[in-house]
Amino acid sequence: MEKRDKILAPALVRGKWGYINKACDFEIPLQFNRAFGFYEGLAKVVLGEKCGFINTVGEFVIPPIFDIDGSYNFFNDGFVKLKLEEKSFIANTDGEEIDVSKFEEIYGFSEGLAAVKTNGKWGYINKLGEMVIPPKYSTTYEFQEGLAEVELNGKWGYIDKIGNEIISLKYTDASEFSEGLARVEFGNGYGFIDKRGNETIPGKYEHASIFSEGRVAVAKDKYWGYLDSQGNPITEFKYNEESPFHYVLNEPQAFSEGLAAVQFSNKYGFINSDGIEVIPFKFSMTHGFKDGFAFVVNSLGGFINSDGDEVVPLRYWEAKRFSYGLAPVKFEKKWGAVNTDGEEVIPVSLDYLGIFRKCSSPFERIKE
């Protein structure tokens, strides 16, 4: 019997992929040419030059007949986009398909709607494939917190799920809403607005990220600092200096579990939500905190806890985040997994190991 709440990770051994559990047993045997993580009970796998989706016991719910390129890697909001030669489909988690080939392009679903392109313009369809917001925009993005940013004639604004332009198209750039606020460019700098279009943080910053845990990173005079949701600075502007020789934003990380990684004098440390430097600046790189641990690097990498204590020795070449008590780690060319005590509970002998996931979980928008 299928159990959607299994915790599995994709693994590679001698050219074949399967799925391993936390006890290091292959619950789905090594048989695929590529395998991706489970989301909403299904996982994309590749057989030969085609892909399909399997359930947690390895049965195909969506047959492996679709093109690898053009088919999405995961389900989101109950649907996935598929491509078969010149035809496009959306399919639900039962494998039921809707032909959407009449559209020039289609993106994934979010909050019940998906952006589609027809006659060079973008609108939105529902999960029945019906057009619910007419195609009139030059660019659209997916819905977040009930609104989507759209662009027409070089100006950005926001619409609701029935197509009302809730916030006028007047900005030169715009981001999705996060924690009730969205980053917009007023022409002379970045600031933030609420869902009524009120300017909550003036557009005077050179760059800005999006809100996380009530804090946001913004740049001024080529240095970064953090603001609270009222626009009050909680740190000095001294972090993550931008190099004049590279067109790359050296952006601080978002807050996660009350901490954010920032760079000072070319080393990374962590600040808390009050802006206090709580973990010293001594690392060359970090992924930030997840499940109470952060991967940090000084030539080699390991994990620290929220007190800055080294709990997994800095001896690995690469690692992924902790999930369900295990973190995939790489030493030389092989992968295994460590627990929160730093013990290698899955020997470093696999050719690849992905993140452990509860198979029924939705798609997560986090860096891995």
Stockholm file with secondary structure:
# STOCKHOLM 1.0

chainA/1-368         MEKRDKILAPALVRGKWGYINKACDFEIPLQFNRAFGFYEGLAKVVLGEKCGFINTVGEFVIPPIFDIDGSYNFFNDGFVKLKLEEKSFIANTDGEEIDVSKFEEIYGFSEGLAAVKTNGKWGYINKLGEMVIPPKYSTTYEFQEGLAEVELNGKWGYIDKIGNEIISLKYTDASEFSEGLARVEFGNGYGFIDKRGNETIPGKYEHASIFSEGRVAVAKDKYWGYLDSQGNPITEFKYNEESPFHYVLNEPQAFSEGLAAVQFSNKYGFINSDGIEVIPFKFSMTHGFKDGFAFVVNSLGGFINSDGDEVVPLRYWEAKRFSYGLAPVKFEKKWGAVNTDGEEVIPVSLDYLGIFRKCSSPFERIKE
#=GR chainA/1-368 SS CCCTTCEEEEEEETTEEEEECTTSCEEEEEEESEEEEEETTEEEEEETTEEEEECTTSCEEEEEEEESTTSCSSCBTTEEEEEETTEEEEEETTCCEEECTTSSEEEEEETTEEEEEETTEEEEECTTSCEEEEEEESEECCCBTTBEEEEETTEEEEECTTCCEEEEEEESEEEEEETTEEEEECSSSEEEECTTCCEEEEEEESEECCCBTTEEEEEETTEEEEEETTSCBSSCSCBSCCCTTCCCCCCCCCCBTTEEEEEETTEEEEEETTSCEEEEEEESEEEEEETTEEEEESSSEEEEETTSCEEEEEEESEECCCBTTEEEEEETTEEEEEETTSCEEEEEEESEECCCEETTCCCCCCCC
#=GC SS_cons         CCCTTCEEEEEEETTEEEEECTTSCEEEEEEESEEEEEETTEEEEEETTEEEEECTTSCEEEEEEEESTTSCSSCBTTEEEEEETTEEEEEETTCCEEECTTSSEEEEEETTEEEEEETTEEEEECTTSCEEEEEEESEECCCBTTBEEEEETTEEEEECTTCCEEEEEEESEEEEEETTEEEEECSSSEEEECTTCCEEEEEEESEECCCBTTEEEEEETTEEEEEETTSCBSSCSCBSCCCTTCCCCCCCCCCBTTEEEEEETTEEEEEETTSCEEEEEEESEEEEEETTEEEEESSSEEEEETTSCEEEEEEESEECCCBTTEEEEEETTEEEEEETTSCEEEEEEESEECCCEETTCCCCCCCC
//
